[in-house]
Amino acid sequence: MLSGAGIGVVCFASSYAVALALEISRLLFRSGVRGAFMVGFAAAGLVAQTAFLYHQALKTPGSPLSSQRDWCLVAAWLLVVVYLYLTCYHPKNAFGVFLLPLVLGLIGVARFLADAQPYAREPASRAWGVVHGVSILLASVAVLVGFVAGIMYLEQARRLKKKLPPIRGLRLPSLEWLARANSRAIVVSVLMLAVGLASGEILRLLSQGDRLPWYDPVVLSTVCVFLWLLAAAVVGVLYRPAQAGRKVAYLTLVSFVALVVALALVLSVDTQHGGRQSRAEAVDGGR
């Protein structure tokens, strides 16, 4: 049952949906109080989601917040934190039009597709499991933030190149700011994925049973995402700032696609990396 302490997923998802509707309304009309309502609904949703995750962590018998469902919800929680930060510091820019759909998408995956069964870890590998999970989570959130910055960069560059007037209510940051945000997101994602891959290898060496093969679909897709991000970081170093922005933006779009593929593999493909196969083995082992 997806409810905790009287607060369900629908509660905070609805708050985020209202905040998104208010963001979209910027395109239709002006309002002096809309910003306060946007932040208010998003903040209320964040408080509700925090209470939900806290309750889930307390009642989980195994490792807290380690299931596929919890992973998606924590990623959505982090994106909302990013949205509130950007909206408070840059209130005139429409970050929510791009970030909040990703938040609702992650919540939808958590509600309808993700498994709620927490992953079991041996005591010897529990600490490394936390490092592995948190680093992969932060890397994924950084990829999503970079994806949003990349889309905004390409749209802003297209508008400026064609000398188009700005769309009413859809004010975007400068190309310099977006390029800087994109580069920082890529650096964070590369570092976090490197930590995730290293800790994953340590977990593999610590495993007492069958070790996760290197050709596992999730492992291969994660390595591909890492290589793409590393390539994007290299492009940002080798090219001049005026030339690197567009190339890095395109690479982050591809990295987002690779991330979606990796998540789809975890949710649907038989894999020993927390997929259906590992859960089936855990059930068989408990009989």
Stockholm file with secondary structure:
# STOCKHOLM 1.0

chainA/1-287         MLSGAGIGVVCFASSYAVALALEISRLLFRSGVRGAFMVGFAAAGLVAQTAFLYHQALKTPGSPLSSQRDWCLVAAWLLVVVYLYLTCYHPKNAFGVFLLPLVLGLIGVARFLADAQPYAREPASRAWGVVHGVSILLASVAVLVGFVAGIMYLEQARRLKKKLPPIRGLRLPSLEWLARANSRAIVVSVLMLAVGLASGEILRLLSQGDRLPWYDPVVLSTVCVFLWLLAAAVVGVLYRPAQAGRKVAYLTLVSFVALVVALALVLSVDTQHGGRQSRAEAVDGGR
#=GR chainA/1-287 SS CCEETTEEHHHHHHHHHHHHHHHHGGGTCCCSSHHHHHHHHHHHHHHHHHHHHHHHHHHCSSSTTCSHHHHHHHHHHHHHHHHHHHHHHSTTSCCHHHHHHHHHHHHHHHHHTSCCCCCCCCGGGHHHHHHHHHHHHHHHHHHHHHHHHHHHHHHHHHHHHTTCCCCTTCCCCCHHHHHHHHHHHHHHHHHHHHHHHHHHHHHHHHCSSSCCCTTCHHHHHHHHHHHHHHHHHHHHHHSCHHHHHHHHHHHHHHHHHHHHHHHHHHHHSCCTTTSHHHHHHHHHHTC
#=GC SS_cons         CCEETTEEHHHHHHHHHHHHHHHHGGGTCCCSSHHHHHHHHHHHHHHHHHHHHHHHHHHCSSSTTCSHHHHHHHHHHHHHHHHHHHHHHSTTSCCHHHHHHHHHHHHHHHHHTSCCCCCCCCGGGHHHHHHHHHHHHHHHHHHHHHHHHHHHHHHHHHHHHTTCCCCTTCCCCCHHHHHHHHHHHHHHHHHHHHHHHHHHHHHHHHCSSSCCCTTCHHHHHHHHHHHHHHHHHHHHHHSCHHHHHHHHHHHHHHHHHHHHHHHHHHHHSCCTTTSHHHHHHHHHHTC
//
